[in-house]
Amino acid sequence: MIVGPGWFEANHYIGGSYIDRITNEAIILSMMPATEYIGLVVNDLDGMKIGKIKAVNRSNKTNKLLSINIDSDHHDEDIQISADYISAIGHTVMLKEKLEDLK
């Protein structure tokens, strides 16, 4: 399926395995597209807010997340975190490490 730019910033191609169900009003996805992570709050292992996701880096145009760029509340420059250090993504992003251990 191709999703036009009316819903997202550009055309996205969504494979059938990502679709949970189709109703008359909407298509319900079984997972959130990685591009929708932008703006989510990122917390470290202790729950301390590090900042918000500024950009996501994916493998080509897939939903496989490689890393995130965080607009940090604690540093002047953005922080890039590998997907290997992310423990959970939901309404917020939880990392596997404390902020001081990420340096």
C-alpha positions as CSV (number, residue, x, y, z in Angstrom):
1,M,0.0,0.0,0.0
2,I,1.2,3.6,-0.7
3,V,0.3,6.3,1.8
4,G,0.2,9.7,0.2
5,P,1.7,12.8,1.7
6,G,-1.7,13.9,3.1
7,W,-1.0,11.8,6.1
8,F,2.8,11.9,6.4
9,E,5.5,14.2,5.1
10,A,6.1,12.1,2.0
11,N,4.9,8.9,0.3
12,H,5.4,5.8,2.5
13,Y,5.2,2.3,1.3
14,I,3.6,0.0,3.9
15,G,3.8,-3.8,3.5
16,G,0.8,-6.0,4.2
17,S,2.5,-7.4,7.3
18,Y,2.2,-4.0,8.9
19,I,-1.6,-3.8,8.6
20,D,-3.6,-5.0,11.6
21,R,-7.1,-4.4,10.1
22,I,-9.0,-2.2,7.6
23,T,-12.2,-0.5,8.5
24,N,-14.5,1.8,6.5
25,E,-12.9,4.8,8.3
26,A,-9.2,3.8,8.7
27,I,-6.4,1.4,8.2
28,I,-5.0,0.2,11.6
29,L,-1.3,-0.6,11.6
30,S,0.1,-3.3,13.8
31,M,3.1,-1.0,14.6
32,M,4.1,2.6,14.5
33,P,6.2,3.7,11.6
34,A,9.7,4.8,12.7
35,T,9.2,8.2,11.1
36,E,6.5,8.9,13.7
37,Y,9.0,8.6,16.6
38,I,10.1,12.2,15.9
39,G,9.1,14.4,18.8
40,L,8.9,11.5,21.4
41,V,10.5,12.1,24.8
42,V,13.6,10.0,25.5
43,N,14.4,8.9,29.0
44,D,17.4,7.1,30.3
45,L,17.5,3.9,32.4
46,D,16.7,5.9,35.6
47,G,13.7,7.7,33.9
48,M,15.6,11.0,33.6
49,K,14.5,13.0,30.5
50,I,17.3,13.3,28.0
51,G,15.4,15.2,25.4
52,K,13.2,14.6,22.3
53,I,13.8,12.7,19.1
54,K,14.9,15.1,16.4
55,A,15.5,12.6,13.6
56,V,15.4,8.8,13.0
57,N,17.9,6.9,10.9
58,R,16.5,3.9,9.2
59,S,17.9,1.1,7.0
60,N,17.0,2.4,3.5
61,K,13.3,3.1,3.5
62,T,12.4,0.2,5.8
63,N,11.0,0.5,9.3
64,K,14.2,-1.0,10.8
65,L,15.6,1.6,13.1
66,L,19.4,2.1,13.1
67,S,19.7,5.1,15.5
68,I,17.9,8.2,16.7
69,N,19.2,11.8,17.0
70,I,18.1,13.5,20.3
71,D,17.7,17.2,20.8
72,S,19.2,17.0,24.3
73,D,18.2,19.0,27.4
74,H,21.7,18.3,28.8
75,H,24.1,19.0,25.9
76,D,24.6,21.8,23.4
77,E,24.8,19.3,20.5
78,D,22.4,16.6,19.4
79,I,23.1,13.1,20.7
80,Q,23.0,10.1,18.4
81,I,21.9,6.8,20.0
82,S,22.2,3.5,18.3
83,A,19.0,1.4,18.3
84,D,21.0,-1.2,20.3
85,Y,20.7,1.1,23.3
86,I,16.9,1.4,23.1
87,S,14.9,-0.9,25.4
88,A,11.3,0.2,24.6
89,I,9.4,2.6,22.4
90,G,5.8,3.6,23.2
91,H,4.5,7.0,24.3
92,T,8.1,7.7,25.2
93,V,11.5,6.1,24.5
94,M,13.3,4.2,27.2
95,L,17.1,3.6,27.0
96,K,19.0,0.7,28.4
97,E,21.7,3.0,29.9
98,K,22.0,6.0,32.2
99,L,22.8,9.3,30.5
100,E,26.3,9.5,32.0
101,D,27.0,6.0,30.7
102,L,26.1,7.0,27.1
103,K,29.0,9.5,26.8
